[in-house]
Amino acid sequence: MRNLHKHHHFFSHANMDALYLSVFVMNIAESMISIFVPIYLYSLGYSITWIILFFLISRIGGALFALPASKIAANRGPAWSIALSTPFLIVYYIGLLALPQWPGLFLVLPLVITGRALLYNFGFDIIFLFSSHEKRMGRELSTLSIVSIMASVISPFAAGVLIVTAGYTSLFGFGAVLLCASVIPLFVARFTHRAFLVDGGQVLHHIFASEYRPASLSFVGYAIENSIGFIVWPIFLVLILTNVSSVGAVVSLSTFVTLIVITLVGKMVDKNKTGMLRFGTVLYFFGWVGSIFANTPVFASLIDIYRRAAGHFVGIPWAALFYSRARKQDMYAAVVARHLVYNASRIVVLPFLALLFLYVPHPFAWAFAIAGAFSLLYSLLGRKA
């Protein structure tokens, strides 16, 4: 397989600016038309076990189609990969809205969002790997986070105006157009791309070879902790806060605190990625410990704010370390290996999580304890390969 870091010049202001703009427009559009899926499915009457099954189907698809999707991104280029992912997302949201009338879509939609996730993430990873600056990677990741958050703040106002003036159908149509338009900056930037081979043997080497095992275990930790945070925690918040609007208020307050944290973290990461990762891992672990004991609305709200903020202390250095080290390896094999580990780990843990909610007393507390334990694996990425 072609060793990519020997064939390309890293860092481009134009490409990073294009990526910022693309992410900003995409997040405005997605925030307009998106549905927070776990809570939405729960509101339709699906149990937590069935919701976990929904995401399990998606992860099985992710493991099966990771290599084919990576070959599309490798041959067509990252901009086209992201462009091809957009129709999947639009169809996914249409399908979610139609789910009450067409319950059979429950088994199909997870595979649709898998197509979106794989094509988009592979495209994003390639662009960031070739366009980011090694010494400013923490700040660039922070900027991407801030851009995403600002878009999510702007979109509710824009969506409200559209609903009042033109109705929900126009809102969805405008959001879909914006999603398509979000890809344009990536083509305008004219990202230089050379097609390359995806070597399955190299991908497996990046998963199982002894020098890469700490990184693989770190990816396992992320996959399991993130699944519990994305699927289980929002439903817990709805139950303890009693309504979705209260959850929205907590998230809004968390967003304000998070913006302050992100601006500080980026510069600190650029000075010491490994040290920040270890520090952030400890902070984040205690957020999950607190979640176990969150038994009142106020306590749950404070824990949510704390853990969202602490998440950036671990997430930004963790991502920066991965991209920095991937450049010194067989980059694309490292990217594909990471996604395979994500999905394989979730295929193993999600059935266990479903059984937890069927048969074990206090399943939320146990789920949060599991998330906390696996969050400690983040720091393993700090070990040199």
N, C-alpha and C positions, 0 to 999 in steps of 0.2 A: 504493500500500500504506500502511496506517495506520502512522504513525511512533510506535512503541509507547512510547518513553520520555517522550512528552508526555502520555500518557493514564493513567499509573500512578504511584503514590507508591512509591518504592523503600524497601527495608529493612523487615523484620519479624522480631522476635525469635522469635515463635511459629512462623513458617514455617521459619526456620533450625533451630530446635529439632526441628520435625517432620522436616525433611530429615536431620538428624543421626540421629534415632531410626530412620527408615526405612532409611538406609544401613547402620546397625549391624545391624538385624535381617536385612536382605537378605544382608549379608556372612556372618553366622553361618550362615544357611540355605544359601547358595551354597557356602561352604567345606565344609559337611557332605556335599553331594551332588555337588560338582563333580569333574571329572576334568581334570587339566592336559593339555589337548588335544594339543599337539605331541608330548609324551612318550608319551601314551597311544597315539596313532596310530603312532608309531615302534615301540612295544612290540608292536603288532599286525602288524608286518612291512612297513608302508608305508615307502617310501624318502623321503628328504628332498624329492626332486622332487615326489612325489605329495602330500606334506604341504603343500608350497607351492601346489600345484594346488587343494587343498581350500580354502585361504584365498583364493586367487584367485577362485574361484567366489563366495565370500562377498562379496568387494569389488565384483565385477561386479553382484551383487544390490544392494549398497549404493548404487552409482551409479545404477542403474535405478529404485530405489524410494525414493530420498531425498526427492524432491518429494512423492509420494503420502503417505509417512509423516509428513512435516512438516505436511501439510494436516490429517491426523488430529489431531496434537498441537495445531495452531492452532485447530481447531474444537471438539474435545472437551475441551481443557484438559490441562495437564501431568500432573495426578494420574491422569486416565483414560488418558493415553498410557502412563504407567508401568505402570498396572494391566493394560492390554492387552498389554504386552510380556511379562508374567510367564508366561502359558501357553506362549509360544514357548520360553522358557528351560527349562521343565519337559519339554516335548516333545524339546528338543535333547538333554538329558541321558539321557532314556529311549532316544533313538535311538542315542546313542554306546554305551550298554550293549548294544544289540541289533546293533551294527555287525558283530561277528564272524559272526553268523548271517545277517544281511541286508546283504551288502556293497554292494548298490545304494543304500543310504542315504548312502553316501559323497558322492553327487552331490546329495542332497536336503538333508542337514543344514546345509551352509553357508548355504543360503537361509533355513532356519529361524532360525539364530542372527542372520542379518542383520535379520530382523523384530524380534527382541529388541533388538538394538543400536540400531537407528534409533529405535524408539518410546521406549526408555528414555532415550537420550541427548538427544533433543529435549525430552522432558519435564523431565529434570534441568536442562538449560540454561535453560529458561524459569523454573523455580522459583528457580534460583540468581541469575539476572539480576535478578529482581524482589524477592528477599528478602535478598540480601547487602548489607552496609554498605560503602560505597566506601572508607572509611578503615580498615576492619578486614578487608578481603577476603583478604589474605595469611593472617591468623590463622584466618579461617573455612575457607579451603582446607586449611590445616594440620590443623584440627580434623577435617575430613572424612577426611583421610588417616589420622589417628590412630585415629578411630572404625573405619575399615575394617580397619586392622592389628589392633586389639584384638579385633575380632570374629573375625579369622582365627586369633588365638591361643586364644580361648575354644572355638571350634567343634571342634577335634580331641578335646578332653577330653569335650565333650558327646556327640560322635559315638561315641566309644569306649564310653561308658556305655550308650548306646542299642543299640549292636551287641551288647554282652554281655547286656543284659537283654531285648531284644526282636527282635534280628536286623536284617539289612540292609534288608529290605522296609519295616519300621517306620521305619528311619532315613530312607529316601527319602521315605516318606509324610510324616513329620514335617517334613523339609526343605521339601517342596513346600507344606505348610500354612504354614510360616514365611515362605516367599517371598510367598505371597498376603497374609499378615498384615502384611508390611513396607510395604504400600501404605496401610494404614489411617491411620497418622499424617498422611499427605498430605491425606486427606479430612477428618480431624478439624480440621486447621489452617484449613480453609475458604479456601484460596487463591483470591483474587478473579481471575477470568479473563474476558476479553472475546474472543470469536471475532474473528479477523482474516484477511485475505487473504494468501496466499503468492504474491508476484509473481516469476515466473521471470526477468523482465528485470532486476529489482533484484538477484536472486541472482547472475546472470552479471556484473552491474556490480561487485559486491563481489569477484568473482574476477579480472576482467581490467582494470578501470580502473587507470590509472597510480598513483593514490594508494593503492590497495589491493594492488599487486603485492608489496611487501615482506612483507606479512602472508601472502599466498598462497604465496610461496616458503617462508616459515617453516612453513606447514602442510604443504607438500611435504616439507620436512626431517623434520618429526615423523613423517609417515606412513611414510616409507622407513626411518628409523632405528628406529622403534617396531616395524615389521614384522620386521626382522632380530632385534631384541631379544626379541620374543615367540616367533618361530618357530624361529630358528636357534640362538640362544644356549642355551636349555634343553637342546636335543639335544646340543650340544657339551659341556655340563656333564655330562650322563649318560655320554657316551663317555669323558670324561677322568677322571671320578670313579668310573666303572665300575658304579654302581648308583643307583637312584632314592632310596634312603634317605639316601645321602651327600648328594645334592642337597638333600633336605629339611633336613638338618642345616645346610648352608651357608645356605639361605634363612632358617632360624630365627635364626642368628647375625646375618645381614643385617638381619632385622627389628628386633632389639634395637638395633643401631647406628642404623638408620633412625629409630626413635622419638626418639632423642636429637637427631638432626639436624633433624627436622621441627619440634620445639618451638622451635628457634632460628630457623629459616628464616622462619616466618610473620611474626614481629615485624620482621625485617629487610626483608622484602618490602614491608610497609606503609610503611616509611620511604623506600624507593627501589626501585621495581619494575624500572625499566630498568637501573639499575646492577647489581642482583642477577641479572638475566637475563644480562647480559654476563659477569659473574663465573662464574655457574653454567654457562654454555655452554662456557667454557674448561675448567672442572673436568671436565665430562662428556665433552668431546672426548678428554681424556687417558685417561679410563676405557676408551674404545674403542681408543685406541692401545695401551694395555696389554693389551687382549684379544687383539690380533694375536699377541702374544708369549707368551700363556698356554699353556705346554706341560707343566706339571706340576699335579697336583691342588691343591697348596698355593697356587701362583701363581694358578690359575683361581679358587680360593675367595676369595683376597684381592681380586682384580679384581672379582668379583661383589659383594662387600661394598662396595667403594669406589664402584662405578658405581651401585648402588642408592641409596647415600647422596647421591652427587653428583647423581643424577637429580632429587632434590627441590630442590636449589639452582637447577635450571633449570626444572623442571616447575611449581612453585608460582608463581614470578613470571611465567612464560609464560602460565599460565591466568589469573592475576589481570590481566595486561595485556589479554588478549583480552576478558574480561568487562567490564573498565573502559571500553575503547574501544568495544565493541559497544553499550553504553548510549548513547553519543553519536552513534551511527549509526542506520541502519535495522536494529534489533537482530535481528529474526528472519531477515532476509535474510543478515546476517553469520553467524548460526549455521548456516543451511542451506548457505551457500557453503563454510564450513569443512569440513563433512562431505562435500560433493561433491569438494572438493580432496583430502581424505584418500583417498577411494575411487578417484578417477581416477588419483592418483599411484601407488597400489598396483597398479592394473591394468596400468600401464606397467612397473613395476619387478619385480613378482613373476615374470613369465615370464623376464626376464633373470636373476633369481636362480636359477630352476630350471635354466636352461641352464648357469649357473655351476657348479652341483653335478653336472652331467652331464659337462662337457667340460674344465673348468679345473682344473689341479693346485692343491692347497692352497685349496680353496673356502672353508673357514671363515675363513682369514686375509683373503682378498679380501672376503668378506661383512662382516667387522668393519671393514675399511678403508673400505668404502662407507658403513657406518653412521656411522663417525667423521666422514667428510667431510660427510655430510648433516646431522649433528647441529650443525654450525656455522651452519646456516641458522636455528636457533632464535632467534638474536640479532636477526634482521631484524625480528621483531615489535616490537622496541624503537624502530624508526623510526616517526615520527609519520605517520599517514595524512593 
